[in-house]
């Protein structure tokens, strides 16, 4: 039996896509940085920066 008034989702589809693309960009940045010979901590810093930049970028271009 369905509920008469279902709750809205916690995250919109647009926000989920933007965050997913940000996470994928961050993972790619970490992997490429570490494989390039840098320390793991440097890779994590690069990944954090890539995540922030990717979220801002994809937020601006996804309508």
C-alpha positions as CSV (number, residue, x, y, z in Angstrom):
1,X,0.0,0.0,0.0
2,X,1.5,3.4,-1.0
3,X,1.8,6.3,1.4
4,X,-0.6,9.2,0.7
5,X,2.2,11.8,1.1
6,X,5.7,10.4,0.4
7,X,8.7,12.4,1.6
8,X,10.7,14.3,-0.9
9,X,14.2,13.0,-1.6
10,X,17.1,14.3,0.6
11,X,19.1,15.2,-2.5
12,X,17.9,16.4,-5.9
13,X,19.0,14.5,-9.0
14,X,21.0,17.5,-10.1
15,X,22.9,17.8,-6.8
16,X,23.6,14.1,-6.9
17,X,25.0,14.2,-10.4
18,X,27.2,17.3,-9.5
19,X,28.6,15.6,-6.4
20,X,29.2,12.4,-8.2
21,X,31.2,14.1,-10.9
22,X,33.1,16.0,-8.2
23,X,34.0,12.7,-6.5
24,X,35.0,11.1,-9.7
25,X,37.2,14.1,-10.6
26,X,38.8,13.9,-7.1
27,X,39.5,10.2,-7.4
28,X,41.1,10.7,-10.8
29,X,43.3,13.5,-9.4
30,X,44.5,11.4,-6.5
31,X,45.3,8.4,-8.6
32,X,47.1,10.4,-11.3
33,X,49.1,12.4,-8.7
34,X,50.2,9.3,-6.7
35,X,51.0,7.4,-9.9
36,X,53.1,10.4,-11.0
37,X,55.4,9.8,-8.1
38,X,54.1,12.3,-5.5
39,X,53.4,11.4,-1.9
40,X,49.9,10.1,-0.9
41,X,49.2,13.3,1.2
42,X,50.0,15.4,-1.8
43,X,47.6,13.3,-3.8
44,X,44.9,13.8,-1.3
45,X,45.4,17.6,-1.3
46,X,45.2,17.6,-5.1
47,X,42.0,15.5,-4.8
48,X,40.4,17.9,-2.4
49,X,41.2,20.8,-4.6
50,X,39.9,19.0,-7.7
51,X,36.7,18.1,-5.9
52,X,36.0,21.7,-5.0
53,X,36.9,23.0,-8.4
54,X,34.8,20.3,-10.2
55,X,31.7,21.0,-8.0
56,X,31.9,24.7,-8.8
57,X,32.5,24.0,-12.5
58,X,29.7,21.4,-12.9
59,X,27.3,23.5,-10.8
60,X,27.9,26.4,-13.3
61,X,27.4,24.3,-16.4
62,X,24.7,21.9,-15.5
63,X,21.3,23.5,-15.7
